Amino acid sequence: MKNLTLLIVVTLIIFSDAYTQEQNSLAQTPPMGWNSWNLFEGDVSEDLLKEIADALVETGMKEAGYQYIIIDDIWQDGRDNRNNIIPDPEKFPNGIKALADYIHSKGLKLGIYSTAAQLTCAGYTASYGFEEQDAKTFAEWGIDYLKYDYCNAPGDMQTAMERYKTMGDALFDIKFPTRFHI
């Protein structure tokens, strides 16, 4: 546990540029938390993230203001027959909602990763063309934070702004308090 604690402390990051739907403005303070990519890249699982949540609480990091656990890229397993984005069932056998419930029970918040393209940076299913559907899915799961990347997308600024706005609008329209990190 000491090694895991040390690794968590080393990989903690401060999230910025966050949007909060509740206030329709920038976050009042920088959201602080832990992102899976920095240490594990795509080698994440439900059990690992529960351990991280436990460690954030036990080490006092939660009390210091670290409240987010972000699942970065490579959590996805495509889309189901209704085009809902789905988690990898081997990594998340109980689903993301069960993980969110566990993390929330610790007084922490759960974030997830997607991108404004058809594929993520690592080549997995992303949200472009499914923004409203994915926003609803993330809300149903209890996701508190969306890290929204721009890999595998057109390079022009106008398209980027349009795609970010589309997801931002989708998150706003569902009336679920999600921080939007671009």
Rosetta constraint file for C-alpha pairs under 8 A:
AtomPair CA 1 CA 5 HARMONIC 6.02 0.50
AtomPair CA 2 CA 6 HARMONIC 6.12 0.50
AtomPair CA 3 CA 7 HARMONIC 6.16 0.50
AtomPair CA 4 CA 8 HARMONIC 6.12 0.50
AtomPair CA 4 CA 55 HARMONIC 7.87 0.50
AtomPair CA 5 CA 9 HARMONIC 6.24 0.50
AtomPair CA 5 CA 55 HARMONIC 6.32 0.50
AtomPair CA 5 CA 59 HARMONIC 7.34 0.50
AtomPair CA 6 CA 10 HARMONIC 6.14 0.50
AtomPair CA 7 CA 11 HARMONIC 6.09 0.50
AtomPair CA 7 CA 39 HARMONIC 7.63 0.50
AtomPair CA 8 CA 12 HARMONIC 6.00 0.50
AtomPair CA 8 CA 34 HARMONIC 7.33 0.50
AtomPair CA 8 CA 52 HARMONIC 7.42 0.50
AtomPair CA 8 CA 56 HARMONIC 7.92 0.50
AtomPair CA 11 CA 34 HARMONIC 6.84 0.50
AtomPair CA 11 CA 35 HARMONIC 7.53 0.50
AtomPair CA 11 CA 38 HARMONIC 6.06 0.50
AtomPair CA 11 CA 39 HARMONIC 6.46 0.50
AtomPair CA 12 CA 32 HARMONIC 7.98 0.50
AtomPair CA 12 CA 33 HARMONIC 6.10 0.50
AtomPair CA 12 CA 34 HARMONIC 4.79 0.50
AtomPair CA 12 CA 35 HARMONIC 7.03 0.50
AtomPair CA 13 CA 32 HARMONIC 6.52 0.50
AtomPair CA 13 CA 33 HARMONIC 6.02 0.50
AtomPair CA 13 CA 34 HARMONIC 5.95 0.50
AtomPair CA 13 CA 35 HARMONIC 7.17 0.50
AtomPair CA 14 CA 30 HARMONIC 6.68 0.50
AtomPair CA 14 CA 31 HARMONIC 6.38 0.50
AtomPair CA 14 CA 32 HARMONIC 4.59 0.50
AtomPair CA 14 CA 33 HARMONIC 6.31 0.50
AtomPair CA 15 CA 30 HARMONIC 5.98 0.50
AtomPair CA 15 CA 31 HARMONIC 5.18 0.50
AtomPair CA 15 CA 32 HARMONIC 5.55 0.50
AtomPair CA 15 CA 33 HARMONIC 7.16 0.50
AtomPair CA 15 CA 181 HARMONIC 7.87 0.50
AtomPair CA 16 CA 30 HARMONIC 5.36 0.50
AtomPair CA 16 CA 31 HARMONIC 6.50 0.50
AtomPair CA 16 CA 181 HARMONIC 7.25 0.50
AtomPair CA 17 CA 26 HARMONIC 7.11 0.50
AtomPair CA 17 CA 27 HARMONIC 7.89 0.50
AtomPair CA 17 CA 30 HARMONIC 7.83 0.50
AtomPair CA 17 CA 181 HARMONIC 5.92 0.50
AtomPair CA 17 CA 182 HARMONIC 6.79 0.50
AtomPair CA 18 CA 26 HARMONIC 5.82 0.50
AtomPair CA 18 CA 27 HARMONIC 5.72 0.50
AtomPair CA 18 CA 30 HARMONIC 7.41 0.50
AtomPair CA 18 CA 31 HARMONIC 7.28 0.50
AtomPair CA 18 CA 179 HARMONIC 5.76 0.50
AtomPair CA 18 CA 180 HARMONIC 5.40 0.50
AtomPair CA 18 CA 181 HARMONIC 4.72 0.50
AtomPair CA 18 CA 182 HARMONIC 7.40 0.50
AtomPair CA 19 CA 24 HARMONIC 7.04 0.50
AtomPair CA 19 CA 25 HARMONIC 5.89 0.50
AtomPair CA 19 CA 26 HARMONIC 4.76 0.50
AtomPair CA 19 CA 27 HARMONIC 5.84 0.50
AtomPair CA 19 CA 178 HARMONIC 7.87 0.50
AtomPair CA 19 CA 179 HARMONIC 4.99 0.50
AtomPair CA 19 CA 180 HARMONIC 4.76 0.50
AtomPair CA 19 CA 181 HARMONIC 6.47 0.50
AtomPair CA 20 CA 24 HARMONIC 5.66 0.50
AtomPair CA 20 CA 25 HARMONIC 5.87 0.50
AtomPair CA 20 CA 26 HARMONIC 6.11 0.50
AtomPair CA 20 CA 27 HARMONIC 5.84 0.50
AtomPair CA 20 CA 177 HARMONIC 6.60 0.50
AtomPair CA 20 CA 178 HARMONIC 6.09 0.50
AtomPair CA 20 CA 179 HARMONIC 4.61 0.50
AtomPair CA 20 CA 180 HARMONIC 6.59 0.50
AtomPair CA 21 CA 25 HARMONIC 7.11 0.50
AtomPair CA 21 CA 171 HARMONIC 7.52 0.50
AtomPair CA 21 CA 172 HARMONIC 5.78 0.50
AtomPair CA 21 CA 175 HARMONIC 7.41 0.50
AtomPair CA 21 CA 176 HARMONIC 7.30 0.50
AtomPair CA 21 CA 177 HARMONIC 5.31 0.50
AtomPair CA 21 CA 178 HARMONIC 6.13 0.50
AtomPair CA 21 CA 179 HARMONIC 6.76 0.50
AtomPair CA 22 CA 176 HARMONIC 7.94 0.50
AtomPair CA 22 CA 177 HARMONIC 5.54 0.50
AtomPair CA 27 CA 31 HARMONIC 7.33 0.50
AtomPair CA 27 CA 179 HARMONIC 7.97 0.50
AtomPair CA 31 CA 66 HARMONIC 7.64 0.50
AtomPair CA 31 CA 67 HARMONIC 7.57 0.50
AtomPair CA 31 CA 68 HARMONIC 7.43 0.50
AtomPair CA 32 CA 65 HARMONIC 6.56 0.50
AtomPair CA 32 CA 66 HARMONIC 4.73 0.50
AtomPair CA 32 CA 67 HARMONIC 6.10 0.50
AtomPair CA 32 CA 68 HARMONIC 6.27 0.50
AtomPair CA 33 CA 66 HARMONIC 4.57 0.50
AtomPair CA 33 CA 67 HARMONIC 5.33 0.50
AtomPair CA 33 CA 68 HARMONIC 4.22 0.50
AtomPair CA 33 CA 69 HARMONIC 5.72 0.50
AtomPair CA 33 CA 70 HARMONIC 7.49 0.50
AtomPair CA 34 CA 66 HARMONIC 7.56 0.50
AtomPair CA 34 CA 68 HARMONIC 6.14 0.50
AtomPair CA 34 CA 69 HARMONIC 4.97 0.50
AtomPair CA 34 CA 70 HARMONIC 6.13 0.50
AtomPair CA 35 CA 39 HARMONIC 7.99 0.50
AtomPair CA 35 CA 69 HARMONIC 6.02 0.50
AtomPair CA 35 CA 70 HARMONIC 4.65 0.50
AtomPair CA 35 CA 71 HARMONIC 6.41 0.50
AtomPair CA 35 CA 72 HARMONIC 6.60 0.50
AtomPair CA 36 CA 40 HARMONIC 5.64 0.50
AtomPair CA 36 CA 41 HARMONIC 6.20 0.50
AtomPair CA 36 CA 42 HARMONIC 7.73 0.50
AtomPair CA 36 CA 44 HARMONIC 6.99 0.50
AtomPair CA 36 CA 69 HARMONIC 7.70 0.50
AtomPair CA 36 CA 70 HARMONIC 6.18 0.50
AtomPair CA 36 CA 71 HARMONIC 5.58 0.50
AtomPair CA 36 CA 72 HARMONIC 5.67 0.50
AtomPair CA 37 CA 41 HARMONIC 3.84 0.50
AtomPair CA 37 CA 42 HARMONIC 6.59 0.50
AtomPair CA 37 CA 71 HARMONIC 7.66 0.50
AtomPair CA 37 CA 72 HARMONIC 5.55 0.50
AtomPair CA 37 CA 73 HARMONIC 7.20 0.50
AtomPair CA 40 CA 44 HARMONIC 6.43 0.50
AtomPair CA 41 CA 72 HARMONIC 7.39 0.50
AtomPair CA 41 CA 73 HARMONIC 7.30 0.50
AtomPair CA 41 CA 74 HARMONIC 7.96 0.50
AtomPair CA 42 CA 72 HARMONIC 7.25 0.50
AtomPair CA 42 CA 73 HARMONIC 5.98 0.50
AtomPair CA 42 CA 74 HARMONIC 4.87 0.50
AtomPair CA 42 CA 75 HARMONIC 7.01 0.50
AtomPair CA 43 CA 74 HARMONIC 7.82 0.50
AtomPair CA 44 CA 48 HARMONIC 6.38 0.50
AtomPair CA 44 CA 49 HARMONIC 7.20 0.50
AtomPair CA 44 CA 71 HARMONIC 7.71 0.50
AtomPair CA 44 CA 75 HARMONIC 7.32 0.50
AtomPair CA 44 CA 91 HARMONIC 6.75 0.50
AtomPair CA 45 CA 49 HARMONIC 6.24 0.50
AtomPair CA 45 CA 91 HARMONIC 4.42 0.50
AtomPair CA 45 CA 92 HARMONIC 5.86 0.50
AtomPair CA 46 CA 50 HARMONIC 6.23 0.50
AtomPair CA 46 CA 91 HARMONIC 6.09 0.50
AtomPair CA 46 CA 92 HARMONIC 5.01 0.50
AtomPair CA 46 CA 93 HARMONIC 7.51 0.50
AtomPair CA 46 CA 94 HARMONIC 7.95 0.50
AtomPair CA 46 CA 99 HARMONIC 6.43 0.50
AtomPair CA 47 CA 51 HARMONIC 6.32 0.50
AtomPair CA 48 CA 52 HARMONIC 6.29 0.50
AtomPair CA 49 CA 53 HARMONIC 6.18 0.50
AtomPair CA 49 CA 69 HARMONIC 7.72 0.50
AtomPair CA 50 CA 54 HARMONIC 6.19 0.50
AtomPair CA 50 CA 99 HARMONIC 7.42 0.50
AtomPair CA 50 CA 102 HARMONIC 7.32 0.50
AtomPair CA 50 CA 103 HARMONIC 6.98 0.50
AtomPair CA 51 CA 55 HARMONIC 6.09 0.50
AtomPair CA 52 CA 56 HARMONIC 6.14 0.50
AtomPair CA 52 CA 69 HARMONIC 7.95 0.50
AtomPair CA 53 CA 57 HARMONIC 6.45 0.50
AtomPair CA 53 CA 69 HARMONIC 7.26 0.50
AtomPair CA 53 CA 103 HARMONIC 6.25 0.50
AtomPair CA 53 CA 106 HARMONIC 7.15 0.50
AtomPair CA 53 CA 108 HARMONIC 7.42 0.50
AtomPair CA 54 CA 58 HARMONIC 6.05 0.50
AtomPair CA 54 CA 106 HARMONIC 7.49 0.50
AtomPair CA 55 CA 59 HARMONIC 5.79 0.50
AtomPair CA 56 CA 60 HARMONIC 6.32 0.50
AtomPair CA 56 CA 61 HARMONIC 5.01 0.50
AtomPair CA 56 CA 62 HARMONIC 5.60 0.50
AtomPair CA 56 CA 66 HARMONIC 7.60 0.50
AtomPair CA 57 CA 61 HARMONIC 6.14 0.50
AtomPair CA 57 CA 62 HARMONIC 5.25 0.50
AtomPair CA 57 CA 63 HARMONIC 7.44 0.50
AtomPair CA 57 CA 106 HARMONIC 7.22 0.50
AtomPair CA 60 CA 64 HARMONIC 6.31 0.50
AtomPair CA 61 CA 65 HARMONIC 6.50 0.50
AtomPair CA 61 CA 66 HARMONIC 5.52 0.50
AtomPair CA 62 CA 66 HARMONIC 4.74 0.50
AtomPair CA 62 CA 67 HARMONIC 5.65 0.50
AtomPair CA 62 CA 108 HARMONIC 7.41 0.50
AtomPair CA 67 CA 107 HARMONIC 7.69 0.50
AtomPair CA 67 CA 108 HARMONIC 4.89 0.50
AtomPair CA 67 CA 109 HARMONIC 5.80 0.50
AtomPair CA 68 CA 108 HARMONIC 6.04 0.50
AtomPair CA 68 CA 109 HARMONIC 4.77 0.50
AtomPair CA 68 CA 110 HARMONIC 5.65 0.50
AtomPair CA 68 CA 111 HARMONIC 6.59 0.50
AtomPair CA 68 CA 145 HARMONIC 7.83 0.50
AtomPair CA 69 CA 108 HARMONIC 7.49 0.50
AtomPair CA 69 CA 109 HARMONIC 6.30 0.50
AtomPair CA 69 CA 110 HARMONIC 5.06 0.50
AtomPair CA 69 CA 111 HARMONIC 5.89 0.50
AtomPair CA 70 CA 110 HARMONIC 5.90 0.50
AtomPair CA 70 CA 111 HARMONIC 4.21 0.50
AtomPair CA 70 CA 112 HARMONIC 5.38 0.50
AtomPair CA 70 CA 113 HARMONIC 7.40 0.50
AtomPair CA 70 CA 145 HARMONIC 7.62 0.50
AtomPair CA 70 CA 147 HARMONIC 7.92 0.50
AtomPair CA 71 CA 75 HARMONIC 7.18 0.50
AtomPair CA 71 CA 110 HARMONIC 7.69 0.50
AtomPair CA 71 CA 111 HARMONIC 6.00 0.50
AtomPair CA 71 CA 112 HARMONIC 4.71 0.50
AtomPair CA 71 CA 113 HARMONIC 6.18 0.50
AtomPair CA 72 CA 112 HARMONIC 6.00 0.50
AtomPair CA 72 CA 113 HARMONIC 4.86 0.50
AtomPair CA 72 CA 114 HARMONIC 7.91 0.50
AtomPair CA 72 CA 147 HARMONIC 7.79 0.50
AtomPair CA 73 CA 113 HARMONIC 5.84 0.50
AtomPair CA 73 CA 114 HARMONIC 7.10 0.50
AtomPair CA 73 CA 120 HARMONIC 7.06 0.50
AtomPair CA 73 CA 121 HARMONIC 7.50 0.50
AtomPair CA 73 CA 122 HARMONIC 6.84 0.50
AtomPair CA 73 CA 124 HARMONIC 7.70 0.50
AtomPair CA 74 CA 122 HARMONIC 6.88 0.50
AtomPair CA 74 CA 124 HARMONIC 6.35 0.50
AtomPair CA 75 CA 87 HARMONIC 5.63 0.50
AtomPair CA 75 CA 88 HARMONIC 5.81 0.50
AtomPair CA 75 CA 91 HARMONIC 7.37 0.50
AtomPair CA 76 CA 85 HARMONIC 7.20 0.50
AtomPair CA 76 CA 86 HARMONIC 5.88 0.50
AtomPair CA 76 CA 87 HARMONIC 4.41 0.50
AtomPair CA 76 CA 88 HARMONIC 5.26 0.50
AtomPair CA 76 CA 124 HARMONIC 6.46 0.50
AtomPair CA 76 CA 125 HARMONIC 6.28 0.50
AtomPair CA 77 CA 85 HARMONIC 7.56 0.50
AtomPair CA 77 CA 86 HARMONIC 5.60 0.50
AtomPair CA 77 CA 87 HARMONIC 5.15 0.50
AtomPair CA 77 CA 88 HARMONIC 4.49 0.50
AtomPair CA 77 CA 89 HARMONIC 7.55 0.50
AtomPair CA 77 CA 124 HARMONIC 7.54 0.50
AtomPair CA 77 CA 125 HARMONIC 7.15 0.50
AtomPair CA 78 CA 85 HARMONIC 5.89 0.50
AtomPair CA 78 CA 86 HARMONIC 5.87 0.50
AtomPair CA 78 CA 87 HARMONIC 7.52 0.50
AtomPair CA 78 CA 124 HARMONIC 7.26 0.50
AtomPair CA 78 CA 125 HARMONIC 5.27 0.50
AtomPair CA 79 CA 83 HARMONIC 4.88 0.50
AtomPair CA 79 CA 84 HARMONIC 5.11 0.50
AtomPair CA 79 CA 85 HARMONIC 4.37 0.50
AtomPair CA 79 CA 86 HARMONIC 5.50 0.50
AtomPair CA 79 CA 125 HARMONIC 7.56 0.50
AtomPair CA 80 CA 84 HARMONIC 5.43 0.50
AtomPair CA 80 CA 85 HARMONIC 6.63 0.50
AtomPair CA 80 CA 86 HARMONIC 6.66 0.50
AtomPair CA 84 CA 133 HARMONIC 6.86 0.50
AtomPair CA 84 CA 134 HARMONIC 6.91 0.50
AtomPair CA 84 CA 137 HARMONIC 7.18 0.50
AtomPair CA 85 CA 125 HARMONIC 7.54 0.50
AtomPair CA 85 CA 134 HARMONIC 6.65 0.50
AtomPair CA 85 CA 137 HARMONIC 7.59 0.50
AtomPair CA 87 CA 91 HARMONIC 7.75 0.50
AtomPair CA 87 CA 92 HARMONIC 6.47 0.50
AtomPair CA 87 CA 95 HARMONIC 6.65 0.50
AtomPair CA 87 CA 96 HARMONIC 6.98 0.50
AtomPair CA 88 CA 92 HARMONIC 5.92 0.50
AtomPair CA 88 CA 93 HARMONIC 7.73 0.50
AtomPair CA 89 CA 93 HARMONIC 4.68 0.50
AtomPair CA 89 CA 94 HARMONIC 7.61 0.50
AtomPair CA 89 CA 95 HARMONIC 7.12 0.50
AtomPair CA 92 CA 96 HARMONIC 6.64 0.50
AtomPair CA 94 CA 98 HARMONIC 5.91 0.50
AtomPair CA 94 CA 99 HARMONIC 7.42 0.50
AtomPair CA 95 CA 99 HARMONIC 6.72 0.50
AtomPair CA 96 CA 100 HARMONIC 6.05 0.50
AtomPair CA 96 CA 141 HARMONIC 6.08 0.50
AtomPair CA 97 CA 101 HARMONIC 6.13 0.50
AtomPair CA 97 CA 140 HARMONIC 7.41 0.50
AtomPair CA 97 CA 141 HARMONIC 4.18 0.50
AtomPair CA 97 CA 142 HARMONIC 6.35 0.50
AtomPair CA 98 CA 102 HARMONIC 6.31 0.50
AtomPair CA 98 CA 141 HARMONIC 7.92 0.50
AtomPair CA 99 CA 103 HARMONIC 6.20 0.50
AtomPair CA 100 CA 104 HARMONIC 5.94 0.50
AtomPair CA 100 CA 109 HARMONIC 7.47 0.50
AtomPair CA 100 CA 110 HARMONIC 5.91 0.50
AtomPair CA 100 CA 141 HARMONIC 6.73 0.50
AtomPair CA 100 CA 142 HARMONIC 5.95 0.50
AtomPair CA 100 CA 143 HARMONIC 6.85 0.50
AtomPair CA 101 CA 105 HARMONIC 6.11 0.50
AtomPair CA 101 CA 142 HARMONIC 7.49 0.50
AtomPair CA 102 CA 106 HARMONIC 6.74 0.50
AtomPair CA 103 CA 107 HARMONIC 6.83 0.50
AtomPair CA 103 CA 108 HARMONIC 5.49 0.50
AtomPair CA 103 CA 109 HARMONIC 6.28 0.50
AtomPair CA 103 CA 110 HARMONIC 6.67 0.50
AtomPair CA 104 CA 108 HARMONIC 5.07 0.50
AtomPair CA 104 CA 109 HARMONIC 5.76 0.50
AtomPair CA 104 CA 110 HARMONIC 7.54 0.50
AtomPair CA 109 CA 143 HARMONIC 7.53 0.50
AtomPair CA 109 CA 144 HARMONIC 5.85 0.50
AtomPair CA 109 CA 145 HARMONIC 7.72 0.50
AtomPair CA 110 CA 142 HARMONIC 7.61 0.50
AtomPair CA 110 CA 143 HARMONIC 5.45 0.50
AtomPair CA 110 CA 144 HARMONIC 5.44 0.50
AtomPair CA 110 CA 145 HARMONIC 6.42 0.50
AtomPair CA 111 CA 143 HARMONIC 5.55 0.50
AtomPair CA 111 CA 144 HARMONIC 5.52 0.50
AtomPair CA 111 CA 145 HARMONIC 4.14 0.50
AtomPair CA 111 CA 146 HARMONIC 5.53 0.50
AtomPair CA 111 CA 147 HARMONIC 7.13 0.50
AtomPair CA 112 CA 143 HARMONIC 6.89 0.50
AtomPair CA 112 CA 145 HARMONIC 6.38 0.50
AtomPair CA 112 CA 146 HARMONIC 5.23 0.50
AtomPair CA 112 CA 147 HARMONIC 6.11 0.50
AtomPair CA 113 CA 146 HARMONIC 5.84 0.50
AtomPair CA 113 CA 147 HARMONIC 4.74 0.50
AtomPair CA 113 CA 148 HARMONIC 5.99 0.50
AtomPair CA 113 CA 149 HARMONIC 7.59 0.50
AtomPair CA 114 CA 120 HARMONIC 6.45 0.50
AtomPair CA 114 CA 126 HARMONIC 5.33 0.50
AtomPair CA 114 CA 127 HARMONIC 6.22 0.50
AtomPair CA 114 CA 146 HARMONIC 7.36 0.50
AtomPair CA 114 CA 147 HARMONIC 6.42 0.50
AtomPair CA 114 CA 148 HARMONIC 5.11 0.50
AtomPair CA 114 CA 149 HARMONIC 6.24 0.50
AtomPair CA 115 CA 119 HARMONIC 7.22 0.50
AtomPair CA 115 CA 120 HARMONIC 5.58 0.50
AtomPair CA 115 CA 121 HARMONIC 7.85 0.50
AtomPair CA 115 CA 126 HARMONIC 5.47 0.50
AtomPair CA 115 CA 127 HARMONIC 6.01 0.50
AtomPair CA 115 CA 128 HARMONIC 7.18 0.50
AtomPair CA 115 CA 147 HARMONIC 7.91 0.50
AtomPair CA 115 CA 148 HARMONIC 4.85 0.50
AtomPair CA 115 CA 149 HARMONIC 4.28 0.50
AtomPair CA 115 CA 150 HARMONIC 5.32 0.50
AtomPair CA 115 CA 151 HARMONIC 6.62 0.50
AtomPair CA 116 CA 126 HARMONIC 7.01 0.50
AtomPair CA 116 CA 127 HARMONIC 5.98 0.50
AtomPair CA 116 CA 128 HARMONIC 5.01 0.50
AtomPair CA 116 CA 148 HARMONIC 6.81 0.50
AtomPair CA 116 CA 149 HARMONIC 6.34 0.50
AtomPair CA 116 CA 150 HARMONIC 5.35 0.50
AtomPair CA 116 CA 151 HARMONIC 7.46 0.50
AtomPair CA 116 CA 153 HARMONIC 6.72 0.50
AtomPair CA 116 CA 160 HARMONIC 7.82 0.50
AtomPair CA 116 CA 163 HARMONIC 5.94 0.50
AtomPair CA 116 CA 164 HARMONIC 6.80 0.50
AtomPair CA 116 CA 167 HARMONIC 7.97 0.50
AtomPair CA 117 CA 126 HARMONIC 6.09 0.50
AtomPair CA 117 CA 127 HARMONIC 6.38 0.50
AtomPair CA 117 CA 128 HARMONIC 4.63 0.50
AtomPair CA 117 CA 150 HARMONIC 6.73 0.50
AtomPair CA 117 CA 151 HARMONIC 6.85 0.50
AtomPair CA 117 CA 152 HARMONIC 5.90 0.50
AtomPair CA 117 CA 153 HARMONIC 5.09 0.50
AtomPair CA 118 CA 125 HARMONIC 6.35 0.50
AtomPair CA 118 CA 126 HARMONIC 5.06 0.50
AtomPair CA 118 CA 127 HARMONIC 6.26 0.50
AtomPair CA 118 CA 128 HARMONIC 5.14 0.50
AtomPair CA 118 CA 129 HARMONIC 7.54 0.50
AtomPair CA 118 CA 152 HARMONIC 7.49 0.50
AtomPair CA 118 CA 153 HARMONIC 7.91 0.50
AtomPair CA 119 CA 123 HARMONIC 5.00 0.50
AtomPair CA 119 CA 124 HARMONIC 5.12 0.50
AtomPair CA 119 CA 125 HARMONIC 4.97 0.50
AtomPair CA 119 CA 126 HARMONIC 4.81 0.50
AtomPair CA 119 CA 127 HARMONIC 7.86 0.50
AtomPair CA 119 CA 151 HARMONIC 7.65 0.50
AtomPair CA 119 CA 152 HARMONIC 6.34 0.50
AtomPair CA 120 CA 124 HARMONIC 5.11 0.50
AtomPair CA 120 CA 125 HARMONIC 6.26 0.50
AtomPair CA 120 CA 126 HARMONIC 5.42 0.50
AtomPair CA 120 CA 149 HARMONIC 7.72 0.50
AtomPair CA 120 CA 150 HARMONIC 7.91 0.50
AtomPair CA 120 CA 151 HARMONIC 5.99 0.50
AtomPair CA 120 CA 152 HARMONIC 6.70 0.50
AtomPair CA 121 CA 150 HARMONIC 7.91 0.50
AtomPair CA 121 CA 151 HARMONIC 4.93 0.50
AtomPair CA 121 CA 152 HARMONIC 6.46 0.50
AtomPair CA 127 CA 131 HARMONIC 5.48 0.50
AtomPair CA 127 CA 134 HARMONIC 6.47 0.50
AtomPair CA 128 CA 163 HARMONIC 7.67 0.50
AtomPair CA 130 CA 134 HARMONIC 5.84 0.50
AtomPair CA 131 CA 135 HARMONIC 5.93 0.50
AtomPair CA 131 CA 166 HARMONIC 6.89 0.50
AtomPair CA 131 CA 167 HARMONIC 5.33 0.50
AtomPair CA 131 CA 170 HARMONIC 6.22 0.50
AtomPair CA 132 CA 136 HARMONIC 6.25 0.50
AtomPair CA 132 CA 167 HARMONIC 7.17 0.50
AtomPair CA 132 CA 170 HARMONIC 4.94 0.50
AtomPair CA 132 CA 171 HARMONIC 7.45 0.50
AtomPair CA 133 CA 137 HARMONIC 6.22 0.50
AtomPair CA 134 CA 138 HARMONIC 5.98 0.50
AtomPair CA 135 CA 139 HARMONIC 6.20 0.50
AtomPair CA 135 CA 167 HARMONIC 7.51 0.50
AtomPair CA 135 CA 170 HARMONIC 6.06 0.50
AtomPair CA 135 CA 171 HARMONIC 5.48 0.50
AtomPair CA 135 CA 174 HARMONIC 7.31 0.50
AtomPair CA 136 CA 140 HARMONIC 6.13 0.50
AtomPair CA 136 CA 171 HARMONIC 7.79 0.50
AtomPair CA 136 CA 174 HARMONIC 6.57 0.50
AtomPair CA 137 CA 141 HARMONIC 6.22 0.50
AtomPair CA 138 CA 142 HARMONIC 6.28 0.50
AtomPair CA 138 CA 143 HARMONIC 5.23 0.50
AtomPair CA 139 CA 143 HARMONIC 5.65 0.50
AtomPair CA 139 CA 144 HARMONIC 7.86 0.50
AtomPair CA 139 CA 174 HARMONIC 7.78 0.50
AtomPair CA 139 CA 176 HARMONIC 6.19 0.50
AtomPair CA 139 CA 178 HARMONIC 7.98 0.50
AtomPair CA 143 CA 178 HARMONIC 6.90 0.50
AtomPair CA 144 CA 177 HARMONIC 6.59 0.50
AtomPair CA 144 CA 178 HARMONIC 4.59 0.50
AtomPair CA 144 CA 179 HARMONIC 6.23 0.50
AtomPair CA 145 CA 178 HARMONIC 5.03 0.50
AtomPair CA 145 CA 179 HARMONIC 4.48 0.50
AtomPair CA 145 CA 180 HARMONIC 6.01 0.50
AtomPair CA 145 CA 181 HARMONIC 7.38 0.50
AtomPair CA 146 CA 178 HARMONIC 6.82 0.50
AtomPair CA 146 CA 179 HARMONIC 6.12 0.50
AtomPair CA 146 CA 180 HARMONIC 5.04 0.50
AtomPair CA 146 CA 181 HARMONIC 5.93 0.50
AtomPair CA 147 CA 180 HARMONIC 6.38 0.50
AtomPair CA 147 CA 181 HARMONIC 4.74 0.50
AtomPair CA 147 CA 182 HARMONIC 6.20 0.50
AtomPair CA 148 CA 180 HARMONIC 7.16 0.50
AtomPair CA 148 CA 181 HARMONIC 5.86 0.50
AtomPair CA 148 CA 182 HARMONIC 5.03 0.50
AtomPair CA 149 CA 182 HARMONIC 6.07 0.50
AtomPair CA 150 CA 160 HARMONIC 7.50 0.50
AtomPair CA 153 CA 160 HARMONIC 7.87 0.50
AtomPair CA 154 CA 159 HARMONIC 6.78 0.50
AtomPair CA 154 CA 160 HARMONIC 7.33 0.50
AtomPair CA 155 CA 159 HARMONIC 7.67 0.50
AtomPair CA 155 CA 160 HARMONIC 7.42 0.50
AtomPair CA 156 CA 160 HARMONIC 6.51 0.50
AtomPair CA 157 CA 161 HARMONIC 6.13 0.50
AtomPair CA 158 CA 162 HARMONIC 6.23 0.50
AtomPair CA 159 CA 163 HARMONIC 6.08 0.50
AtomPair CA 160 CA 164 HARMONIC 6.08 0.50
AtomPair CA 161 CA 165 HARMONIC 6.01 0.50
AtomPair CA 162 CA 166 HARMONIC 6.14 0.50
AtomPair CA 163 CA 167 HARMONIC 6.56 0.50
AtomPair CA 164 CA 168 HARMONIC 6.07 0.50
AtomPair CA 164 CA 182 HARMONIC 7.59 0.50
AtomPair CA 165 CA 169 HARMONIC 5.89 0.50
AtomPair CA 166 CA 170 HARMONIC 6.21 0.50
AtomPair CA 167 CA 171 HARMONIC 6.16 0.50
AtomPair CA 168 CA 172 HARMONIC 6.16 0.50
AtomPair CA 168 CA 180 HARMONIC 7.08 0.50
AtomPair CA 169 CA 173 HARMONIC 5.97 0.50
AtomPair CA 170 CA 174 HARMONIC 6.53 0.50
AtomPair CA 171 CA 175 HARMONIC 7.02 0.50
AtomPair CA 171 CA 176 HARMONIC 6.98 0.50
AtomPair CA 171 CA 178 HARMONIC 7.02 0.50
AtomPair CA 172 CA 176 HARMONIC 7.13 0.50
